[in-house]
Amino acid sequence: MKTFFITSFHPHISRNILSTDFLKILKAQNQLRLIIIVPDYKVDYFRANFGADNVIIEGITPNLTSKTKTGVFFKRLGFFLFDTKTARSKKKYEYLCRGKYLIYAFSQFMGFLSRSFSIRKIVRYLDYYFSPKNLFNELFNKYKPEAIFSTDIQNENDIGLLHEAKRRKMLILGMLRSWDNTTQRILRILPNKFFVGSQALKEEVSQLYRYPEKKIIITGNPHYDRYLKGPSVSKEQFFAKFGLDPTQKMILYAPLGNYLLRNNDVDQYIMEILGKIDAQILVRFPPDESVTLKNFIKPANMAYDQPGVVFNSERFGDREISLDDDQRLIDAINWCDLAITGPTSICLDAALLDKPVIAVNFSPAPKNFCESIFGYHCDHIKKLLGSGGVFYATDKNDFLRVIEEYLKNSEKDKEGRVKIRALWFSHADGRSAERLAREIIGAVKS
């Protein structure tokens, strides 16, 4: 029996990978034993939802490497050693805007040095050599795995495990968690095989990391297989869940959340505007981020969906997204007439199902760079908006005008949405989970 590790430390991984047919296919392989490694306080949840005879859930203390000086140093260096528009903007946002001028200057200098792939290679070696060792000896000695599949290869927990796997000369398989990960930081460790969701991501991985194209395998995104199956309930049934009228127009609003800007007065402002229009509004709150609402009274035309499995009510950023949570989102997008959000993946979700989508970037008062919505400075969002498939609303009047136009004509900007699908859904055919599973099985058994 072949044993291999699978990581799951980010809330999106259980939704994007484990809740798909990917895990079902692996479970059916009697010759394989899967060890899913998760944060220790989530073990019971994962055992209940993903455990099986050949699937063992193991918990570890999260962020162990960040509890050491060398771990923190190389984590930050991996961010400093990148020079994309996303990385430059984030350094400015994180350091210059907070008055940390020396750190900002150092980060910019390191970004300049990172244009040399030789320097990145040297830093990657030093990272491997000096990063904390022996943190996971007990886990590796217990199961003696042949391979490890990192589902989020830039996550610090994954990196700690991958360094140990490399020391043991194990097969390392990796993938990026999301479409925005390529432009944020260097790869601190290179896998033997790299799985990506689309042709666009393959090109970015090859160009930005100088990773060999022949080792990059496009599988598609398993999470989106379920989207292509259509809604799970009728329009009448879905609307009834939220007390909505199926004969009336419905707008889905996905708030930005507090993570994307320092003072979140945007979400409440948008919700106040939407509360006054002639349409029903379903507000789908982020499952793992808080949203600031001050003295906000929910309007009569508005309903709430609050997804997320709560482990600690004070810690929004580390929840899990259940299968029911995700299915409600799929149903909401299927049955809405228009989706409104910020620089989030909801733009992709809506475009996949050919729904009109608006990205909002305005607030009650003008904002400077340091107060702005950070996501709009990122490479992947600029590429998204450049497709013409998402309307970029920068003031209230345009926002209201385009809402009216979209509700009257859902075909508006359809060509742009076709471009979005060509970029990020090149392999969206409902078989992505199967392709990824077959690739993993073949690699582990070989």
Buried (B, 14 or more C-beta within 10 A) or exposed (E): EBBBBBBBBBBBBBBBBBBBBBBBBBBEBEEBBBBBBBBEBBBEBBBEBBBBEBBBBBBBEBBBBBEBEBBBBBBBBBBBBBBBBBBBBBBBBBBBBEEBEEBBEBBBEBBEBBEEEEEBEEBBEBBBEEBBEEBBEEBBEEBEBBBBBBBBBBBBBBBBBBBBBBEBEBBBBBBBBBBBBBBBBBBBBBBEBBBBBBBBBBBBBBEBBEBEEEEBBBBBBBBBBBBBEEBBBEBEEBBEBBEBEBEEBBBBBBBBBBBBBBEBBBBBBBBBBBBEBEBBBBBBBBBBBBBBBEEEEEBEBBBEBEBBBEBEEEEBEBBBBBBEBBBBBBBBBBBBBBBBBBBBBBBBBBBBBBBBBBBBBBBEEEBEEEBBBBBBBBBBBEBBBEBBBBBBBEEBEBBBEBBEBBBEEBEBBEEBBBBBBEBBBBBBEBBBBBBBBBBBBEBBEE
